[in-house]
């Protein structure tokens, strides 16, 4: 959505925005009013880490140990700790990013061991469905994994990023702390 739409939302009281693409976010950030906070909700390519670290309040798409190491390296160079969520591809969809459930523990352990990363929780995007109730098992599973991950790390993980415009109510019922509802606020994304 254009920066003008972000400005209108800030004027109406919305302060937290998610963006899928680093370059688009940087452009919008430079043209948005103060008070807007930004999360990177899309896949983070390693060649964009330098631009993303310290720019986004939270990176939702950490999905492998090599990416964790690169984020940590860039955060160390800036003298900061970068909050992240580990993205889990629960359905094993080839079209989506995220660590598979069997890959979660190695990614989580690697990220948690890095001094310039703050693992805040987990994120998932379930398969598209016509009935929001069909997303509930995926949300329940991610909530259970977050509990296990917190036990593994010896500390609670406060964030659970799941749910979009079509199913966020079910996600909230299952414990979501962050939902991605841009389409509900701004309408369909204009391609081009």
Secondary structure by P-SEA (a helix, b strand, c coil): ccaaaaaaaaaacccbbbbccaaaaaaaaaaccccbbbbbccccccccccccccccccccccccaaaaaaaaaaaaaacbbbbbbbbbccccccccccccccaaaaaaaaaaacccccccbbbbbcccccccccaaaaaaaaaaaaaaaaaaacccccbbbbbccccaaaaaaacccccccccccccccccc
